[in-house]
Amino acid sequence: MKKQSFTQREEQFIKTVVQSQQAKIQQRLEHIPLLAPLLGAFGLVSLFYGLEKLLDRSTFAERPVEMIVFGILVLLLTGAYYKKL
């Protein structure tokens, strides 16, 4: 039998712990079916609210046209990058 290195043993331990915890979390979420979507929605709204507040402090706050152009550029760049994948 091949001797596992320290990192392989750690990786196996972490996988075991994650799988056991995942089963427990899955059981709890099955009892409350709306909990996962509500938590996901809260996280998404919090993210957008935080980004909005961050943009309010930037130089784009007084320049909405530049913000729109910058947003379109970001979308075009990420779309081009996604096509390459």
MARRO-952145 format. One record per residue (C-alpha): residue number from 1; residue in three letters; x, y, z. Coordinates in nm, 2 decimals, always signed. Example, Ala and Ser with C-alpha at 12.3 -4.5 7.8 and 13.67 -1.06 7.14 Angstrom:
BEGIN
{1,'ALA',{+1.23,-0.45,+0.78}}
{2,'SER',{+1.37,-0.11,+0.71}}
This chain:
BEGIN
{1,'MET',{+0.00,+0.00,+0.00}}
{2,'LYS',{+0.13,+0.35,-0.09}}
{3,'LYS',{+0.21,+0.57,+0.21}}
{4,'GLN',{+0.00,+0.89,+0.20}}
{5,'SER',{+0.18,+1.21,+0.25}}
{6,'PHE',{+0.08,+1.45,+0.52}}
{7,'THR',{-0.12,+1.67,+0.28}}
{8,'GLN',{-0.31,+1.38,+0.14}}
{9,'ARG',{-0.41,+1.27,+0.49}}
{10,'GLU',{-0.52,+1.63,+0.56}}
{11,'GLU',{-0.72,+1.64,+0.24}}
{12,'GLN',{-0.89,+1.31,+0.32}}
{13,'PHE',{-0.98,+1.44,+0.67}}
{14,'ILE',{-1.12,+1.77,+0.54}}
{15,'LYS',{-1.33,+1.58,+0.28}}
{16,'THR',{-1.47,+1.35,+0.55}}
{17,'VAL',{-1.56,+1.64,+0.78}}
{18,'VAL',{-1.72,+1.84,+0.50}}
{19,'GLN',{-1.93,+1.55,+0.38}}
{20,'SER',{-2.05,+1.48,+0.73}}
{21,'GLN',{-2.14,+1.84,+0.79}}
{22,'GLN',{-2.30,+1.87,+0.45}}
{23,'ALA',{-2.54,+1.59,+0.54}}
{24,'LYS',{-2.63,+1.76,+0.86}}
{25,'ILE',{-2.69,+2.09,+0.69}}
{26,'GLN',{-2.89,+1.92,+0.42}}
{27,'GLN',{-3.12,+1.76,+0.68}}
{28,'ARG',{-3.18,+2.08,+0.85}}
{29,'LEU',{-3.26,+2.27,+0.53}}
{30,'GLU',{-3.51,+2.00,+0.43}}
{31,'HIS',{-3.71,+2.08,+0.74}}
{32,'ILE',{-3.73,+2.45,+0.65}}
{33,'PRO',{-3.76,+2.45,+0.27}}
{34,'LEU',{-3.77,+2.83,+0.24}}
{35,'LEU',{-3.46,+2.89,+0.45}}
{36,'ALA',{-3.20,+2.84,+0.18}}
{37,'PRO',{-3.37,+3.06,-0.08}}
{38,'LEU',{-3.42,+3.33,+0.18}}
{39,'LEU',{-3.06,+3.32,+0.29}}
{40,'GLY',{-2.95,+3.33,-0.08}}
{41,'ALA',{-3.17,+3.63,-0.15}}
{42,'PHE',{-3.05,+3.81,+0.16}}
{43,'GLY',{-2.69,+3.75,+0.05}}
{44,'LEU',{-2.75,+3.87,-0.30}}
{45,'VAL',{-2.94,+4.19,-0.19}}
{46,'SER',{-2.66,+4.26,+0.07}}
{47,'LEU',{-2.40,+4.22,-0.20}}
{48,'PHE',{-2.58,+4.46,-0.44}}
{49,'TYR',{-2.65,+4.71,-0.16}}
{50,'GLY',{-2.28,+4.71,-0.05}}
{51,'LEU',{-2.17,+4.76,-0.41}}
{52,'GLU',{-2.41,+5.05,-0.45}}
{53,'LYS',{-2.27,+5.21,-0.13}}
{54,'LEU',{-1.92,+5.16,-0.26}}
{55,'LEU',{-2.00,+5.32,-0.59}}
{56,'ASP',{-2.16,+5.61,-0.42}}
{57,'ARG',{-1.82,+5.69,-0.26}}
{58,'SER',{-1.64,+5.66,-0.59}}
{59,'THR',{-1.58,+5.93,-0.86}}
{60,'PHE',{-1.85,+5.77,-1.07}}
{61,'ALA',{-2.12,+5.90,-0.83}}
{62,'GLU',{-2.12,+6.24,-0.99}}
{63,'ARG',{-2.07,+6.10,-1.34}}
{64,'PRO',{-2.35,+5.85,-1.43}}
{65,'VAL',{-2.27,+5.84,-1.80}}
{66,'GLU',{-1.91,+5.73,-1.73}}
{67,'MET',{-2.05,+5.47,-1.49}}
{68,'ILE',{-2.28,+5.33,-1.76}}
{69,'VAL',{-1.99,+5.32,-2.01}}
{70,'PHE',{-1.76,+5.15,-1.76}}
{71,'GLY',{-2.03,+4.90,-1.68}}
{72,'ILE',{-2.08,+4.82,-2.05}}
{73,'LEU',{-1.71,+4.78,-2.09}}
{74,'VAL',{-1.69,+4.54,-1.80}}
{75,'LEU',{-1.97,+4.33,-1.94}}
{76,'LEU',{-1.81,+4.32,-2.28}}
{77,'LEU',{-1.47,+4.22,-2.14}}
{78,'THR',{-1.62,+3.95,-1.92}}
{79,'GLY',{-1.83,+3.82,-2.21}}
{80,'ALA',{-1.53,+3.81,-2.44}}
{81,'TYR',{-1.33,+3.62,-2.17}}
{82,'TYR',{-1.62,+3.38,-2.12}}
{83,'LYS',{-1.63,+3.30,-2.50}}
{84,'LYS',{-1.26,+3.21,-2.48}}
{85,'LEU',{-1.33,+2.95,-2.21}}
